[in-house]
Structure formats: C-alpha cells, structure tokens
C-alpha cells in the first residue's frame, strides 16, 4: 500500500495536485502505515489489507471511467505508459480485478483460493474463470501493445 501511495504521489506531482488528490493520498498513506502497525495483530492485518485492496480497485476503476468517458481519447492499442483508455484497461486487469477479488474473498482467485475444491460452488468456479481470463486478456493486450511498438520502430 505504501508502494501504491508512492506511485500515486509521483503521478499527482506530475500532473498537479488537487484537494481530492491530497485526501486520497492521505488515506493511502494512513492505510499503509496502519498495515505496518497491524503486523502485531493478524486480524487487523487481514481487515486492513482487504480495505487497501478495495481502494486500489476503486482507484483503477475510477481511472478507467475517467479515461473512457472524460479524457476524450479514443480507445486504441498504444503505449501502456501513457494515460489512455488502453492503459487504464491494462491497469484494471492487472491490479484492479485481483484487488477486488482479494477485498471480497481474501484471495486473488476469489473464494476458490481459500476453500478446498470439494466445497466450491458454481459461483466460485465462475469467479475463478473470470480471474483466469482477465489475466489472459491482460497478457494478450500487452503483447498487442508490444507488437505495435515494435512495428512502429521498423
């Protein structure tokens, strides 16, 4: 969480700070420090880590919504390092979705990551498949971006 807060600090410093950015950064830093302090209590750590994961998901979802509906950029495969709907989609697939699964079930694979297969429901299998296909889609989009960048150099 502190690493995420550091990355967000660099992002906000690059584009300019707003009051909302300061509040968000403060919450992330407080949560990160809380996670460090919670190393003394396993229960506190589990609760705070899930809250932190939920915040990461919310940040990436907000980033995707902003890039798709407010930035005015077209959705195209491009440089994943530049803010765009494509980069926001990659971020949501790589960081946001696993963090949502962890926030809800305590595992990056959904409930299937914390219960034995004999106790899985249809819903657990569906969530597991969504997690697997999201990772595959991320890899496919990343490969497309790399191929596009290589072709642009040739």
N, C-alpha and C positions, 0 to 999 in steps of 0.2 A: 504494500500500500504506500509505503514511503517512496518507493521507486516510481510508482504511478504519480504520486504527488510531485516528485521532482520533474518528471516528464511534462506534467501539466503546467508547472511553474515555467519551464522553458517555453512551452507553447504560448502561454499567456504573455510572457515577457516579449516574445517575438511579435505578436500582433497588437499588443497594447492591452492594459488591464481595464476591467470594468468592475463595478461593485459586485455583480453576480460572480465574476471570476474569483474575486477575493474571498467571498463567502465559501464558494466551492472548494478553493484551495485550503482554506482554514479547516473545513470539515474533513478533507482528505488527510491533512497533517494530524489533526486531532485523532482521527481513527487510526492512523498509522502508529502514533505514539501509544494509543490505547492497546493496539495489538502487541506492541513491545512490552507494555506493562502487564498484559494478560498472560505472558509466558509463565506467571506464577500460578495461574488458575486455568486448567484445561477447559472448563465450561465457559469461562469468559472469552477465552481464545476462540472457541468454536462459534459463539454468538457473534463476536466482533468480526471474525473473518468472513462470515456469511453476509453481514451488513456491508462490509467493504466490497465483496464480490457483487452485491446488488448495486452499489454505487458505480462500480466500473461498468456494469451492464447499462445502467441508466445513462452514463456519460457517452458510451458508444452509440446507444440508440438515439440520443439527442444529436450527436454528431451526424449520424446517417440522415435523420429527419431534416436537419439544417442544410446539409449538402444537397439533398434531393429536392427540397421544396423552397429554400430561401436563398441559396447561393447563386442560382441562375446558371449553373454549369450543366452541360449536357452529360449524360451517363455514357462514358466511353472508357475502354481499356486504356490505361495510361500509366504514368509514373506513380507507383504507390506511395512515394514520399511526398507528393504534392496533394494538398487538400482537394478532394473531389468526391463525387458520389461513389466512384470506384474504390478509392482509398477507404472511405467510410464503410463500405460493404466488406472489404477485407478486414478492417478492424473489428467490425461486429462479429464476423465469422470466427476470427482468430481469438479475440479476447472477450467480446460481449456475450456470445452464446454460452461458452463454457462457464463464464462467471454467473450467468443466470441459473444454469443447472446447479452450480455449486451453492448459490444462495438459496435455492429452493430445496435441494436434496442433500447437500453436503458432499457431493461428488461431481466431478466434471462430466460424468457419464449418466447423470440422473440417479434415480433410486437403484438402478441396476449396478451401480458402482459400490453400493453399500449393503446390498442384500444378496443372499445366495440365489443362483439361477432358479432353484426349485420354488422360490417364493415370488418370482417376477409375475406381474400382471401384464395384460396386453398393453396397458398404458406405459408400463416400464419399458417394454420392448420397443414401443413407438418412440419414446424419448431417446432411447439408446440409438435407434436408427437415425433420428434427426441429428443427434450429435455426430455420428459417424459420417453422414452425408454432408453435414456442414463443413467438416474438416476436409473432405474430398473436394467439395466445391471451392473452398479456400485455396487448396493446392492447385486446382485447375485454373482458377483466375490468376493466381500468382505466376503460373507457367505462361499463361497468355500474355501477361504484362512483360515478363522477361523476354519472350519471343518478339513481342512488338518493339521493345527497346533495342534488341539486337538487330532486327531488320531495319530500324531507323538509322543505325550506325553504318550499315552496309551501303 
